[in-house]
């Protein structure tokens, strides 16, 4: 068994394309294609169907992927552990966080960690949708609201508070809400993450009436509120920039939206490498200071 060929095949499956896999592995795309082809020739079976946009596993490819992916991960973690034991952290940290998580805070955590550990690289996926961490080889996930799913370790690391916000331009000439009942006459901007996250992720404003605009992005709702489109219930970190610049005002309507806990998640079936443990501790400390 050629472990190098198997590793490249697993990376192609997880990346979705030969180009993306080559970028992650930092090798030419032609090398990736040649190694996968050599693997298929040695096994005597087509593992991937190539399309113009992505790759699709064949029946044989799916069976082979599930058979070797865990072994490839164990080998990578074993190599990383040896490096970590020498006091030098290196390798890739595959990390996912909510699409609307405050980018300044996240970038600060990543930049500081990279400065302290120059041999570390990051592969980051920002999405509000659930991610199969095992299938996509994700080392660590930051999630708002307690994540569902088996075979996961979940640790609470912080909290995000919410509030009602609108622009001074929107409030000018309107009756400023002083109670929840006053919201019924206003244009409301509602967050709805869609069916993939479930009804528990929706944040309903009591008495808010029908929404004028619904979006699955808090960042978009904040921008719309800044443009005077209505009142939005937003995470305080996302509204912070608008408050600082005077483009948003906080509305005290006698109702405190429920806060959302932040969790770090990682697969139980995978031993955390030294680099992932170090970044998890670094991120946890940063989030604790920001609360």
C-alpha positions in Angstrom: 0.0 0.0 0.0 1.4 3.4 -1.0 0.4 5.7 1.9 1.3 8.8 -0.1 -1.1 7.9 -2.9 -3.8 7.1 -0.3 -3.2 10.4 1.5 -3.6 12.4 -1.7 -6.8 10.4 -2.7 -8.3 11.2 0.7 -7.4 14.9 0.4 -9.0 15.0 -3.1 -12.3 13.6 -1.7 -12.3 16.0 1.2 -11.4 19.0 -0.9 -13.9 18.2 -3.6 -11.6 19.0 -6.5 -8.0 18.2 -7.7 -7.2 21.9 -7.7 -8.3 22.4 -4.1 -6.5 19.3 -3.0 -3.3 20.5 -4.7 -3.6 23.9 -3.0 -4.0 22.2 0.4 -1.1 19.8 -0.1 1.1 22.5 -1.8 1.9 20.3 -4.7 1.2 20.7 -8.5 -2.3 19.7 -9.6 -0.6 17.4 -12.2 1.1 15.5 -9.4 -2.2 15.0 -7.6 -3.9 13.7 -10.7 -1.0 11.4 -11.5 -0.9 9.9 -8.0 -4.7 9.2 -8.0 -4.4 7.7 -11.4 -1.6 5.5 -10.3 -3.6 4.4 -7.3 -6.6 3.5 -9.5 -4.3 1.5 -11.8 -2.8 -0.4 -8.9 -6.2 -1.2 -7.5 -7.7 -2.0 -10.9 -10.8 0.1 -10.2 -12.0 3.7 -10.9 -12.3 5.5 -7.6 -13.4 8.9 -8.8 -15.6 10.3 -11.5 -14.2 13.6 -12.8 -16.6 16.4 -13.7 -15.9 20.0 -14.7 -16.6 21.3 -11.2 -15.9 18.5 -8.7 -15.2 14.8 -8.2 -17.7 12.1 -7.3 -16.8 8.9 -5.6 -17.6 5.7 -7.4 -18.9 2.7 -5.4 -15.4 1.3 -5.2 -14.0 4.8 -4.3 -16.5 5.2 -1.5 -15.6 1.8 0.0 -11.8 2.6 -0.3 -12.2 6.1 1.2 -14.0 4.8 4.3 -11.4 2.0 4.6 -8.3 4.2 4.5 -9.3 7.7 5.7 -9.0 6.9 9.4 -5.6 5.3 8.8 -4.3 8.3 7.0 -5.5 10.6 9.8 -3.8 8.5 12.4 -0.6 8.6 10.5 -0.7 12.4 10.1 -1.5 12.8 13.8 1.4 10.5 14.8 3.8 12.5 12.7 2.5 15.8 14.2 2.8 14.4 17.7 6.5 13.6 17.2 7.1 17.1 16.0 5.1 18.5 18.9 7.2 16.5 21.4 10.2 18.3 20.1 8.5 21.6 21.1 7.9 22.8 17.5 4.3 22.9 16.3 3.8 22.4 12.6 1.2 21.2 10.1 -2.3 22.1 9.2 -5.1 23.0 11.5 -8.5 22.5 9.8 -11.0 24.7 11.6 -14.6 25.8 11.0 -16.6 28.6 12.6 -19.9 30.3 12.0 -20.1 32.5 8.8 -21.0 35.5 10.9 -18.6 35.1 13.7 -16.8 38.4 14.3 -14.0 38.2 11.8 -11.7 40.6 13.8 -11.7 38.4 16.8 -11.1 35.2 14.8 -8.3 36.8 12.7 -6.7 38.1 15.9 -6.6 34.6 17.3 -5.2 33.1 14.1 -2.6 35.8 13.5 -1.3 35.7 17.0 -1.0 31.9 16.9 0.8 31.9 13.6 3.3 34.5 14.8 4.0 32.3 17.8 4.2 29.1 15.7 5.5 30.0 12.2 5.3 26.4 10.9 1.5 26.2 11.5 -0.9 26.5 8.6 -4.7 26.9 8.7 -7.4 25.6 6.5 -10.5 27.5 7.5 -14.2 27.0 6.5 -16.7 29.6 7.6 -20.3 28.3 7.4 -23.5 28.3 9.4 -24.4 24.8 8.1 -23.6 21.6 10.1 -20.3 20.1 9.0 -19.4 16.4 9.1 -16.1 16.9 10.9 -14.9 13.3 10.4 -15.8 13.1 6.7 -14.2 16.6 6.0 -11.2 16.0 8.3 -12.0 19.0 10.5 -9.9 19.2 13.6 -11.8 21.8 15.5 -15.1 23.7 15.2 -16.4 26.8 16.9 -20.2 26.8 17.1 -22.9 29.0 18.6 -25.6 27.0 20.4 -25.0 23.5 21.6 -24.1 21.3 18.6 -25.9 18.1 18.0 -24.3 14.9 16.9 -22.7 11.8 18.3 -19.0 11.0 18.7 -18.2 14.7 19.4 -16.6 16.4 22.4 -18.3 19.7 23.2 -16.8 22.3 25.5 -18.4 25.6 26.4 -15.9 28.5 25.8 -17.9 31.7 25.9 -21.1 33.5 25.3 -22.6 36.0 22.9 -25.2 38.5 23.9 -27.9 39.9 21.6 -29.7 43.2 21.4 -32.2 45.2 19.3 -30.5 47.6 16.9 -31.6 50.2 14.3 -30.1 53.2 12.5 -30.7 56.8 13.6 -32.1 57.4 10.1 -34.7 54.7 10.6 -35.7 55.9 14.0 -35.9 59.6 12.9 -39.6 60.5 12.6 -40.9 57.3 14.1 -42.1 56.5 17.6 -39.1 55.0 19.3 -39.9 51.5 20.8 -40.1 51.6 24.6 -41.7 48.2 25.0 -42.1 45.0 23.1 -45.6 46.0 22.2 -44.2 49.0 20.4 -42.3 46.8 17.9 -45.5 45.7 16.1 -45.6 49.0 14.2 -42.0 48.7 13.0 -40.2 47.0 10.1 -38.4 44.0 11.6 -35.4 42.2 10.2 -35.4 38.6 11.2 -32.7 36.0 11.3 -33.6 32.5 10.1 -30.8 30.0 9.5 -33.0 27.7 7.3 -34.0 24.1 7.7 -30.5 22.8 8.0 -30.1 24.3 11.5 -33.6 23.6 12.8 -36.2 25.8 14.5 -34.2 26.0 17.7 -31.7 28.3 16.0 -34.3 30.9 15.1 -34.5 33.9 17.4 -38.0 35.2 17.6 -38.7 38.7 18.8 -42.0 38.6 20.8 -44.5 41.2 19.5 -42.3 41.9 16.5 -44.9 41.1 14.0 -44.2 40.0 10.5 -40.7 40.4 9.2 -39.9 42.8 6.4 -36.7 41.0 5.5 -35.5 37.5 6.5 -31.9 36.4 6.1 -29.6 33.6 7.3 -26.8 36.1 7.8 -26.4 38.3 10.8 -23.8 40.4 9.0 -26.3 41.1 6.2 -29.0 42.0 8.7 -26.6 44.4 10.4 -25.8 46.0 7.1 -29.5 46.3 6.3 -30.2 47.9 9.7 -27.4 50.4 9.1 -29.1 51.3 5.8 -32.3 52.1 7.7 -34.3 49.1 6.6 -35.7 48.3 10.1 -34.9 46.9 13.5 -32.7 43.8 13.8 -32.0 41.5 16.7 -28.2 41.1 16.4 -25.2 39.6 18.3 -23.6 42.4 20.1 -20.1 41.8 18.6 -21.6 42.2 15.1 -23.4 45.4 16.0 -20.3 46.8 17.8 -18.8 48.5 14.7 -22.1 50.2 13.9 -22.4 51.5 17.5 -18.9 52.8 17.5 -19.5 54.8 14.2 -22.9 56.0 15.2 -24.6 54.1 12.3 -26.6 51.9 14.8 -28.3 52.6 18.1 -29.3 50.0 20.7 -33.0 49.9 21.5 -34.1 49.3 25.0 -37.6 47.8 24.7 -37.9 46.0 28.1 -36.8 42.7 26.6 -33.4 41.0 26.8 -32.9 38.5 23.9 -31.5 35.2 25.1 -27.7 34.9 24.9 -26.1 32.1 22.9 -23.3 29.9 24.3 -20.1 29.3 22.2 -18.7 25.8 22.0 -15.5 24.2 20.8 -16.2 20.8 19.2 -13.8 18.1 18.0 -14.3 14.4 17.1 -13.9 11.9 19.8 -12.5 9.3 17.4 -9.4 11.4 16.7 -6.7 12.1 19.2 -6.1 15.9 19.3 -2.6 16.7 18.0 -0.3 19.0 19.9 -1.0 21.8 17.4 -4.8 21.5 17.8 -4.6 21.3 21.5 -2.5 24.5 21.6 -4.8 26.4 19.3 -7.9 25.3 21.2 -6.3 26.6 24.5 -5.3 29.8 22.7 -8.8 30.5 21.3 -10.4 29.6 24.6 -8.3 32.1 26.5 -9.0 34.8 23.9 -12.8 34.2 24.1 -12.7 34.3 27.9 -11.0 37.7 27.8 -13.5 39.1 25.2 -16.6 38.1 27.3 
